[in-house]
Amino acid sequence: MKPQIDVEAAKRTWDKERANFVHALDLKLEDVGHGSARMRMPFGATVTNGTGAIHGGAIVSLCDTAFYVALASLYGRDQNTATAALTCNFLAPARPPHDLIADAIVLKSGRRICYGEVHVRSGDKLVAHATLNFAILPGLWPDHSAPAGDKA
């Protein structure tokens, strides 16, 4: 039996330790399970393109980040990883007023590669689907307790 994940503790840790770029996108962790994660990106003018829809680059960043959280639920958040491949298919424009919800799932977790997918919805509409490969690298990440600029 798998140990329970304390979702509220994971959310608090996420809010405290998320990267500057992720903070700029205002990505919010909503749920995490074993090999899965749900994140929200609030709709706002700072992430829109010239047509008023959410910019594709912001959607790709949401996919990449949500999948990282899903794989970290299996490998541990200190495991050194890197995005090896990410393909995102945009299926419809993500127009106002809806926030984007990304549901990430690990489909295959191996010793060297972790593979999965992310579905992104705006309201009831599927707006993007991504497949991802993350490299599982040797070693651990540096200490998470200090902001990136404060690490020696």
N, C-alpha and C positions, 0 to 999 in steps of 0.2 A: 504494500500500500504506500502511495506517495504521501509525503508530509504535506500538511495544509500550508498554503501560502497566505500570509497575513496581508491582505490587499490594502488595508488602511495604512499599515506600516510601509508598504511598498510605495504608496502614493506620497506619504510624507518624505520618504527618502528621495523620491523622484523630484519633488518640488524643491528640496534643499540642494540637490547635487546635479541638476540638469545642466547641460552645456550652454554656453552663451547663445549660440545660434538657435538652439531649441527653445531657449527662453525668449528670444526675439520673435519666434513663430508662435509663442504662447501655447505650445503643445501640452495637453493635460492627459495624464494617465488616468483612465477610468476603471480599468480592470486588468488583472493579470492572473493567469493560471499556469499550469504546467505545459509549456510550449505554446502559449497563446497570450495575446495582449490586445486591449482596446484603448485607443487614444482619440482624443478630440482636438481639432484645430478650429478655434473660433473664427467665424467669418469676420473679416475686417478689411478696411481700405489698404492696410499695409501689405496684404498678401494677394491683392488683385492685380490683374493685368489690364491692358488698355481697353478690353471689352467689358470690364466689370466682373468677370469671373475670377475664381481663385487661380493664381498662376500655377502652371504645370510644375515648375521647380519647387514650389512650396508643397505641392501634393507628393512629389517624389521624396522630399525630405520627411514628410509625415510617414510615408511607407517605410523608408529606411529606419527611422527612429522606432516606429511601432514594432517592426520585425526584430530590431536589436533587443527590445524589452522582452519579446517572446522567447528569443534564444537565451537571454540571460536568466530566464526562469528555469532553464534546464542546465546550463553550464556554470551559472554563478556570475554575478555582475563583475567580478574581478578577472574573469577569463579574458585574455587578450584576443580580440577579434578584429576583423576588417571586412568591409563590404567588398566582395570579389566580383559580383555581377548583380545588376539590377535592371530589369526590363519593366517598364511601366506603360500600359496601354490606357490611353485616355478614351473613355467611352461616351462621355457627355460633358458639357460645360458645368462647372460647379458654381452656379449663380446664387445671388442672395435669395433669401435671408439665412439659409441653413448653414450651421457649422458642419465641418466634415468629420465623419466618424470612420476610423480605420480599424479593421479587425484583422490582426495578424495571426498566422498559425505556422508552426514548424511542421513540415511534412516528413522530413528526414534529418535526423541529427546523427552525424558521424564523428569520427575522430578528428578529421581535418576540414570537413565541409558541413555546413548546416544549410538546408534548403527549405524554402517555404514560400508562402504567398500572403498577399494583403489585398483585401477588398475595401474600397473607399466609397462611402455613401454620403450623399447630400440629401437630407430628408429621406424619402423612400427610393431615390434614384441612385443606381450604381454608376459612379462617375469615373472610377479608375480601378484597374486590377494590375497588381505587380507580382512578379516572381523574383526571388532573391536567392543568392548564394553568399554566405558569409564564410570566410576563411577562419578556422579555429587555429590560432597561432600559439606557439610555445610561450610559456611564461604567463605572468599576471600583469594587469594594468598597475600603474603607480597608485599610491595612496589616494583614495577618493575623498578623504576628509578635508583637504585643502583646495581652494580654487586653483585653476590651472596656472594663473599668474604668480601664485604664492608657493609653488612647488620648487624645491631645490634640485 
